[in-house]
Amino acid sequence: TNGATLTNVIINTDMTADRTDAAKFYIGGVSGVFDGNETASNPYSLSIAISTITPSITLTGSVSGDDSYENSNTYAGGVLGLLKGAGATKYNVSISTSDVSPIISIGSDVSANPNNSYVAGMIGRVAKNSTNERSVTLDTVTMTNAKVETKAKYPGSLLGALWDRTNLTVDGLTITGATVTHKYSSTG
């Protein structure tokens, strides 16, 4: 398919993700990764409307990453872990009239600072790409009491880190009582 449309969906789940090796790790309330492997004349689209996305995600084990962002890293977000993109294909993500209020926490066993892990309330990371553009539209979206814990050197906070070649349109975003706890230490 060329994506998905979710309407009147409630995602309220508890997840504990224990990463035990150095493989890529994708976690999201809706999807870990949004990607395709072909060139399409029409864009891939993910549309979420009139929905409630309130996952509780706990990351444990090794959430550290490799020195190169594309290698063995962790991508975690309340909606998407990683918005990727291949070839000339365009990717559109639209969230409207919805509540996105995740709780993302780091387990006590995560001791090292994960330099290249991407953890955020909405989208953990938008992949680096020089050939196509992505668009993210937020229309009448609320975040209420969302909580994100991170130890990443470059955290994404609530919306996400490094939105390479991404057009962001915001037409109504209300954030109330949300917190980001940054536990990074320069000493490890």
Residue pairs with C-beta under 8 A, 6 or more apart in sequence:
2 36
2 40
2 42
2 43
2 44
2 45
3 34
3 43
3 44
3 45
3 46
3 47
3 92
4 46
4 47
5 45
5 46
5 47
5 49
6 30
6 46
6 47
6 48
6 49
6 51
7 47
7 48
7 49
7 50
7 51
8 49
8 50
8 51
9 48
9 51
9 52
9 53
10 51
10 52
11 29
11 30
11 51
11 52
11 53
11 54
11 55
12 52
12 54
12 55
13 29
13 55
13 56
14 55
14 56
14 58
15 27
15 55
15 56
15 57
15 58
16 57
16 58
16 60
16 107
17 25
17 27
17 57
17 58
17 59
17 60
17 76
18 60
18 61
19 25
19 59
19 60
19 61
19 62
19 63
19 74
20 61
20 62
21 62
22 62
22 66
22 72
23 72
24 71
24 72
24 73
24 75
25 63
25 72
25 73
25 74
25 75
25 76
25 81
26 32
26 33
26 75
26 76
26 81
26 82
27 57
27 59
27 74
27 75
27 76
27 77
27 81
28 75
28 76
28 77
28 78
28 79
28 80
28 81
28 124
29 53
29 54
29 55
29 57
29 77
29 78
29 79
29 100
29 102
30 46
30 48
30 53
30 79
30 80
31 46
31 79
31 80
31 81
32 75
32 80
32 81
32 82
33 75
33 80
33 81
33 82
33 83
33 84
34 44
34 46
34 80
34 82
34 83
34 84
34 91
34 93
35 82
35 84
35 85
35 86
36 44
36 85
36 86
36 89
36 91
37 86
38 86
38 87
38 89
39 86
39 87
39 88
39 89
40 89
43 89
43 90
43 91
43 92
44 89
44 90
44 91
44 92
45 91
45 92
45 93
45 94
46 80
46 91
46 92
46 93
46 94
47 92
47 93
47 94
47 96
48 79
48 94
48 95
48 96
48 98
49 94
49 95
49 96
49 97
49 98
50 96
50 97
50 98
51 98
51 99
52 98
52 99
53 78
53 79
53 98
53 99
53 100
53 101
53 102
54 99
54 100
54 101
54 102
54 103
55 78
55 102
55 103
56 102
56 103
56 104
56 105
57 76
57 78
57 102
57 103
57 104
57 105
58 104
58 105
58 106
58 107
59 74
59 76
59 104
59 105
59 106
59 107
59 110
59 119
60 107
60 109
60 110
61 107
61 109
61 110
62 110
62 112
63 74
63 106
63 110
63 114
63 117
63 119
63 151
64 74
64 112
64 113
64 114
64 115
64 116
64 117
65 71
65 72
65 73
65 74
65 114
65 115
65 116
65 117
66 72
66 73
66 116
67 115
67 116
68 116
69 116
69 118
69 125
69 128
70 127
70 128
71 116
73 114
73 116
73 117
73 118
74 114
74 117
74 118
74 119
74 124
75 81
75 82
75 117
75 118
75 124
75 125
76 104
76 117
76 118
76 119
76 120
76 124
77 102
77 104
77 118
77 119
77 120
77 121
77 122
77 123
77 124
77 125
77 156
77 160
78 100
78 101
78 102
78 104
78 120
78 121
78 122
78 146
79 93
79 95
79 100
79 122
79 123
80 93
80 122
80 123
80 124
81 118
81 123
81 124
81 125
82 118
82 123
82 124
82 125
82 126
82 127
83 91
83 93
83 123
83 125
83 126
83 127
83 134
83 136
83 166
84 91
84 127
84 129
85 91
85 127
85 129
85 132
85 134
86 132
87 131
87 132
88 131
88 132
89 132
90 132
90 133
90 134
90 135
91 132
91 134
91 135
92 134
92 135
92 136
92 137
93 123
93 134
93 135
93 136
93 137
94 136
94 137
94 139
95 136
95 137
95 138
95 139
95 141
96 137
96 138
96 139
96 140
96 141
97 139
97 140
97 141
98 140
98 141
98 142
99 141
99 142
99 143
99 144
100 121
100 122
100 141
100 142
100 143
100 146
101 142
101 143
101 144
101 145
101 146
101 178
102 121
102 146
102 147
102 148
103 146
103 147
103 148
104 119
104 120
104 121
104 147
104 148
104 149
104 150
105 147
105 149
106 119
106 149
106 150
106 151
106 183
110 151
111 188
112 151
112 188
113 151
113 152
113 153
113 184
113 185
113 188
114 151
114 152
114 153
115 152
115 153
115 154
116 152
116 153
116 154
117 150
117 151
117 152
118 124
118 125
118 152
118 154
118 156
118 160
118 161
118 162
119 148
119 149
119 150
119 152
119 155
119 156
120 148
120 150
120 155
120 156
120 157
120 158
120 159
120 160
120 161
121 143
121 146
121 148
121 156
121 157
121 158
121 159
121 160
121 178
121 180
122 143
122 158
122 159
122 160
123 136
123 156
123 159
123 160
124 156
124 160
124 161
125 156
125 160
125 161
125 162
126 134
126 136
126 160
126 162
126 163
126 164
126 165
126 166
127 164
128 162
128 164
129 164
129 165
130 165
132 165
133 165
133 166
133 167
134 165
134 166
134 167
135 166
135 167
135 168
135 169
136 163
136 166
136 167
136 168
136 169
137 168
137 169
137 170
137 171
138 168
138 169
138 170
138 171
138 172
138 173
139 169
139 171
139 172
140 171
140 172
141 172
141 173
141 174
142 173
142 174
142 175
142 176
143 158
143 173
143 174
143 175
143 176
143 178
144 176
144 177
144 178
145 176
145 177
145 178
146 158
146 175
146 178
146 179
147 178
147 179
147 180
147 181
148 155
148 157
148 158
148 178
148 179
148 180
148 181
149 180
149 181
149 183
150 156
150 180
150 181
150 182
150 183
150 184
151 182
151 183
151 184
151 185
152 161
152 184
153 184
154 161
154 162
155 161
155 180
155 182
155 184
156 162
157 180
158 175
158 178
158 180
